[in-house]
Amino acid sequence: MKLIALTNPDIHGEEQRLYSQDKVLIQTLKNAGHEVHHYFYDTKVLDILGKNFIFNLCDSFPDGREEYVYVGLLEQKGFSFTGCPAETLYLCQSKFRQKAVFEENKVAHPHYQLFTSPEQEFKLGFPVILKPTQSNASIGIDDDSVVFNEKELRTKLAA
């Protein structure tokens, strides 16, 4: 089967190169007997791919919106591809939007509070995990994201 491996580049300086995990997956597909063609993601490349099945290996866009816009283009052009649909990726970019969907569908989830300023009244109990609202997965969560008291909370919020 002819497959397209579509990746975004690991950019170091001016040279585009594949992430090591992408190389492994492409080689595994080839070892399984598939004809695999690799392209770095670019909106122009979508016009030359034909209707082949796409292994969507794109991740870690500098701007999180690029990911769901790109997948939306794959959907719009009628490609079959691996991974989540654009709507899911859109929801995953906002912890606040995710919570709203959970609440609407009566899915249990931890209590949360959206902070719009560091001075805002804290309404939960400690400890808490502070997360940016606009990122997916664990992007923006680091060693000092778990806070145990008011002082740590205010320091982290002000940062």
Summary of the structure (lengths in Angstrom):
residues: 159
radius of gyration: 19.9
end to end distance: 50.7
largest distance: 59.5
contacts: 358
relative contact order: 0.11
helix: 38%
strand: 18%
